[in-house]
Amino acid sequence: MEDKEKRKEELQQLKSENLGKKDILALIIALFQLILPIAAIVAFLYFLVILFLTKVWMY
């Protein structure tokens, strides 16, 4: 119950701050900079697992 009220207050505060398009673009870019390396590492590990399974395990 308390969490809902806290979220509503935060949402009201965000609405009152009037984020511009440049601010939202900056947030999106920052999120991509945070998520992209993690996604690249996960994709590389997935590639290594598939390579191991196809070359070593099934040989």
C-alpha positions, 0 to 999 in steps of 0.5 A: 500500500505504501509503495503505491502511494510512493510511486504516485508521488514520484509520478506526480513529481516527474510530471511536474518537472516537464522533461523536454525532448532533449532530456528524454533523448539523453536518458535513452542514450544513457540507457543504451550505453549502460545496456549495450555492453551487457548485451554484447557480453551476453551475445558473446557468451551465447556464441561461445556456448553454441560453438562449444556445443557444435564443435566439441560436444557433437564431434 
